[in-house]
Amino acid sequence: MFHSVRTRLTFWYAAILSAGLVAFAGWMWFAVHRYLATSADDRIARRVQGLNSALESEADESINALREELREFAIEVPEGKISAVRGRGSRDLLRPAGMDEATLWNAPDGHIGDLFDRWLRYRALRTHSTVKGEIYDLAVATSTAEADNFLAQFRLLLIGAAPLLALIASLGGYWLSRRALTPVDELTSAARRISLDNLGQRLEVRHTGDELERLGDTWNEMIGRLDSAVQRMRQFTADASHELRTPISIIRTTAELALRRERNPAEYRQALQNIQSEAEWMTQLAEDLLLLARSDNGTLTLRSEPVDLDELARDAAGETAPMAEVRGIVMRTQLGAGDGRVTGDRRALHRLLTVLLDNALLHTPPEGTVSIETSAGGGGVAIAVRNSGQGIASED
């Protein structure tokens, strides 16, 4: 139903706000209604208290004097004419002028309650008072017409204003959500522009210190990890092609030399053995490429074994000699390590030497020289590959 976060946020904002407005309007109406009812009840209580005071002050006077005092009290007190007093032999000492007398005497006895007269609502009370041995009946009422009219107008105001406020607030919520989510749209658009060809780019992050900044930083960190992974993958591909090029070149060169002219069976056998050896080496190399991948990930584990450097150099030179012969390059071997040994991974060292020799052959012109040398001295052994071609630039 709602396809965007902006729409859902606006919907939930409007729903929660509407519920809050309804609850607030209900509470306001209840509070005003309670306040008006309490005010009416307080007026009745004060009027009863005033009648008692008048009775106490004129209790010793004649009935006429008492009636006059109560009449003057009713005239002076707001809505005092809606009052009635009986006493001294059930005589009417004060009669109501603003309400039917029979209706007033039907007011709730002992507590303040509602009383209706010709569809008008009143708050009324009928009670008893003893003054100097005489029992008097009192009945008072106050009209709620003004309060009821105010409540009706207030209710209409709440009913009319709540939807309007909800609408205005919803529009404001939509504008706020749109404004708040604009940076998210910008991050999304920027992320879509980044591909494998431009992983070096980063999202522009606003330094606001909020969740959006953390989101942008997290995206940039993830892109950085992807960039590193792609770079490792590319490096691995380049290393793999470089590693495989040497044995493939040896196999091709050995086959070309064997087919260049007729040879005796022993020479063919030797060529096939060399090809078989290199094929086995390629199989082992394919397995070692997995080690190379783990090396890029920092998880490579090398074997540790004694390695004879002279023997290692002799084997590497023998494997690359056919390529040197085809290219017209002189391959020289100078072995001087003697019994010198190192502790390391023989296959990794052998692969290193063959790659160095292959590079030396690639960058050596015909009739040039490539040499592999081992030496001992100073408490250690050394191995070096040299060529007569172009050297490696100092910056490389």
Solvent accessible surface area in square Angstrom, and as a share of the most:
residue,aa,sasa,rsa
1,M,196,0.88
2,F,58,0.24
3,H,175,0.78
4,S,43,0.27
5,V,73,0.42
6,R,51,0.19
7,T,53,0.31
8,R,97,0.36
9,L,83,0.41
10,T,22,0.13
11,F,89,0.37
12,W,149,0.52
13,Y,96,0.36
14,A,23,0.18
15,A,40,0.31
16,I,120,0.61
17,L,49,0.24
18,S,39,0.25
19,A,64,0.49
20,G,39,0.37
21,L,32,0.16
22,V,104,0.60
23,A,67,0.52
24,F,112,0.46
25,A,17,0.13
26,G,40,0.38
27,W,154,0.54
28,M,56,0.25
29,W,76,0.27
30,F,127,0.53
31,A,37,0.29
32,V,30,0.17
33,H,65,0.29
34,R,151,0.55
35,Y,149,0.57
36,L,40,0.20
37,A,26,0.20
38,T,60,0.35
39,S,31,0.20
40,A,4,0.03
41,D,32,0.17
42,D,64,0.33
43,R,86,0.32
44,I,0,0.00
45,A,53,0.41
46,R,148,0.54
47,R,6,0.02
48,V,18,0.11
49,Q,124,0.55
50,G,17,0.17
51,L,0,0.00
52,N,40,0.21
53,S,62,0.40
54,A,8,0.06
55,L,0,0.00
56,E,99,0.44
57,S,77,0.49
58,E,37,0.16
59,A,11,0.08
60,D,118,0.61
61,E,83,0.37
62,S,70,0.45
63,I,33,0.17
64,N,111,0.57
65,A,36,0.28
66,L,0,0.00
67,R,93,0.34
68,E,71,0.32
69,E,55,0.25
70,L,0,0.00
71,R,115,0.42
72,E,81,0.36
73,F,38,0.16
74,A,6,0.05
75,I,93,0.47
76,E,138,0.62
77,V,40,0.23
78,P,110,0.69
79,E,65,0.29
80,G,1,0.01
81,K,108,0.46
82,I,16,0.08
83,S,1,0.01
84,A,0,0.00
85,V,0,0.00
86,R,82,0.30
87,G,3,0.03
88,R,45,0.16
89,G,72,0.69
90,S,95,0.61
91,R,119,0.44
92,D,37,0.19
93,L,6,0.03
94,L,17,0.08
95,R,157,0.57
96,P,17,0.11
97,A,78,0.61
98,G,37,0.35
99,M,11,0.05
100,D,72,0.37
101,E,43,0.19
102,A,67,0.52
103,T,27,0.15
104,L,0,0.00
105,W,29,0.10
106,N,111,0.57
107,A,1,0.01
108,P,29,0.18
109,D,70,0.36
110,G,60,0.57
111,H,113,0.50
112,I,47,0.24
113,G,10,0.10
114,D,67,0.35
115,L,17,0.08
116,F,127,0.53
117,D,10,0.05
118,R,164,0.60
119,W,246,0.86
120,L,84,0.42
121,R,57,0.21
122,Y,12,0.05
123,R,40,0.15
124,A,0,0.00
125,L,20,0.10
126,R,64,0.23
127,T,30,0.18
128,H,104,0.46
129,S,17,0.11
130,T,96,0.56
131,V,7,0.04
132,K,135,0.57
133,G,69,0.66
134,E,72,0.32
135,I,116,0.59
136,Y,0,0.00
137,D,45,0.23
138,L,1,0.00
139,A,0,0.00
140,V,1,0.00
141,A,0,0.00
142,T,0,0.00
143,S,33,0.22
144,T,6,0.04
145,A,49,0.38
146,E,149,0.67
147,A,22,0.17
148,D,47,0.24
149,N,90,0.46
150,F,99,0.41
151,L,11,0.05
152,A,33,0.26
153,Q,104,0.46
154,F,29,0.12
155,R,102,0.37
156,L,115,0.57
157,L,111,0.55
158,L,33,0.16
159,I,109,0.56
160,G,49,0.47
161,A,31,0.24
162,A,21,0.16
163,P,84,0.53
164,L,103,0.51
165,L,91,0.45
166,A,15,0.11
167,L,102,0.51
168,I,100,0.51
169,A,26,0.20
170,S,18,0.11
171,L,115,0.57
172,G,30,0.29
173,G,7,0.07
174,Y,89,0.34
175,W,144,0.50
176,L,96,0.48
177,S,10,0.07
178,R,138,0.50
179,R,159,0.58
180,A,59,0.45
181,L,34,0.17
182,T,54,0.31
183,P,23,0.14
184,V,43,0.25
185,D,71,0.37
186,E,79,0.36
187,L,18,0.09
188,T,58,0.34
189,S,52,0.34
190,A,18,0.14
191,A,22,0.17
192,R,198,0.72
193,R,161,0.59
194,I,27,0.14
195,S,58,0.38
196,L,109,0.54
197,D,131,0.68
198,N,41,0.21
199,L,14,0.07
200,G,61,0.59
201,Q,98,0.43
202,R,105,0.38
203,L,8,0.04
204,E,154,0.69
205,V,23,0.13
206,R,131,0.48
207,H,165,0.74
208,T,84,0.49
209,G,59,0.57
210,D,51,0.26
211,E,119,0.53
212,L,48,0.24
213,E,31,0.14
214,R,138,0.50
215,L,69,0.35
216,G,0,0.00
217,D,58,0.30
218,T,75,0.44
219,W,91,0.32
220,N,27,0.14
221,E,104,0.46
222,M,69,0.31
223,I,7,0.04
224,G,20,0.19
225,R,147,0.54
226,L,89,0.44
227,D,28,0.14
228,S,53,0.34
229,A,42,0.32
230,V,14,0.08
231,Q,93,0.41
232,R,94,0.34
233,M,111,0.50
234,R,112,0.41
235,Q,96,0.42
236,F,58,0.24
237,T,82,0.48
238,A,54,0.42
239,D,34,0.18
240,A,13,0.10
241,S,67,0.43
242,H,50,0.22
243,E,25,0.11
244,L,54,0.27
245,R,93,0.34
246,T,4,0.02
247,P,1,0.01
248,I,82,0.42
249,S,8,0.05
250,I,4,0.02
251,I,41,0.21
252,R,123,0.45
253,T,7,0.04
254,T,7,0.04
255,A,31,0.24
256,E,76,0.34
257,L,21,0.11
258,A,10,0.08
259,L,145,0.72
260,R,153,0.56
261,R,142,0.52
262,E,150,0.67
263,R,56,0.21
264,N,77,0.39
265,P,112,0.70
266,A,71,0.55
267,E,64,0.29
268,Y,73,0.28
269,R,162,0.59
270,Q,96,0.43
271,A,11,0.08
272,L,116,0.58
273,Q,82,0.36
274,N,52,0.26
275,I,44,0.22
276,Q,108,0.48
277,S,55,0.36
278,E,5,0.02
279,A,46,0.36
280,E,102,0.46
281,W,36,0.13
282,M,51,0.23
283,T,85,0.49
284,Q,44,0.19
285,L,1,0.01
286,A,54,0.42
287,E,94,0.42
288,D,3,0.02
289,L,22,0.11
290,L,108,0.54
291,L,30,0.15
292,L,40,0.20
293,A,32,0.25
294,R,102,0.37
295,S,42,0.27
296,D,44,0.23
297,N,93,0.48
298,G,68,0.65
299,T,83,0.48
300,L,60,0.30
301,T,110,0.64
302,L,102,0.51
303,R,98,0.36
304,S,90,0.58
305,E,63,0.28
306,P,99,0.62
307,V,1,0.01
308,D,28,0.15
309,L,10,0.05
310,D,15,0.08
311,E,80,0.36
312,L,3,0.01
313,A,0,0.00
314,R,128,0.47
315,D,55,0.29
316,A,0,0.00
317,A,7,0.05
318,G,48,0.46
319,E,40,0.18
320,T,0,0.00
321,A,40,0.31
322,P,23,0.14
323,M,2,0.01
324,A,1,0.01
325,E,119,0.53
326,V,53,0.30
327,R,76,0.28
328,G,39,0.38
329,I,10,0.05
330,V,74,0.42
331,M,41,0.18
332,R,145,0.53
333,T,63,0.36
334,Q,120,0.54
335,L,61,0.30
336,G,44,0.42
337,A,5,0.04
338,G,46,0.44
339,D,138,0.71
340,G,15,0.15
341,R,146,0.53
342,V,47,0.27
343,T,104,0.60
344,G,18,0.17
345,D,8,0.04
346,R,70,0.26
347,R,64,0.23
348,A,25,0.19
349,L,52,0.26
350,H,8,0.04
351,R,36,0.13
352,L,97,0.48
353,L,5,0.03
354,T,4,0.02
355,V,25,0.14
356,L,74,0.37
357,L,0,0.00
358,D,2,0.01
359,N,48,0.25
360,A,12,0.09
361,L,2,0.01
362,L,82,0.41
363,H,92,0.41
364,T,11,0.06
365,P,74,0.46
366,P,103,0.65
367,E,155,0.70
368,G,8,0.08
369,T,32,0.19
370,V,0,0.00
371,S,16,0.10
372,I,0,0.00
373,E,42,0.19
374,T,6,0.03
375,S,57,0.37
376,A,62,0.48
377,G,56,0.54
378,G,94,0.91
379,G,91,0.87
380,G,38,0.36
381,V,44,0.26
382,A,57,0.44
383,I,60,0.30
384,A,34,0.26
385,V,39,0.22
386,R,138,0.50
387,N,48,0.24
388,S,68,0.44
389,G,23,0.22
390,Q,133,0.59
391,G,65,0.62
392,I,151,0.76
393,A,47,0.36
394,S,118,0.76
395,E,144,0.64
396,D,133,0.69
